[in-house]
Amino acid sequence: MKLLALNGSPRPEGTVHTLLAAVAEGASGRHQVEWVDVYRLNMRNCVGCMKCRPRGTCVLPRDDAQEMGQKIAAADGLLVGTPTHWGNMSAPLLTLFARNVPALMIDRRGRFPQRLQKGKPAAIVAACSTPWPFNVICAESRGSVRAVKGVLGWGGYRLRGVVVHPNTWAKPEIPRKTLARARRLGRKF
């Protein structure tokens, strides 16, 4: 199985990177994992023209977003990591998903969409600076996870699990239990 790990964090050795690497490590014993640092991609922002839906591809000049769409479509599963930015996923990760609607679903002329990745497994890791339980109550990490779940749901992915590390501002060290849970999540693939 070929898994695609999408690291939506700008920090090369940060919390999200570390958690996502633990999930990838858990999966790598049996599967091939390709790692992509989304912040390093050269992508224009989606302009919301909706022309990608009937055409099946983004109409903007070719950049890394189209290449990533092909990788998303070809992968047998996704590992997605994001820091929490204002209760949502990181902006580059959102841009990547917005530019790749055709890799996730086809809008059958305004009717019900066809989910192109139906049944493929996915996992989400997230981190936020808000302490528990406020990261859930205030929809901080809960919001970022919900946003990624929404994208994966529209694509038809089957979520295998979620790992969240809150309070990164005061407690940047990731507890061993959380890292172990991330590795166990990777072994579910």
Buried (B, 14 or more C-beta within 10 A) or exposed (E): EEBBBBBBBBBEEBBBBBBBBBBBBBBBEEBEBBBBBBBEBEBEEBEEEEEBBEEEBBEBEEBBBBBBBEBBBEBBBBBBBBBBBEBBBBBBBBBBBBBBBBBBBBBEEEEEBEBBBEEBBBBBBBBBBBBEEBBBEEBBBBBBBBBBBEBBBBBBBEBBBBBBBBBBEEEEEBEEEBBEBBBBBBEEB
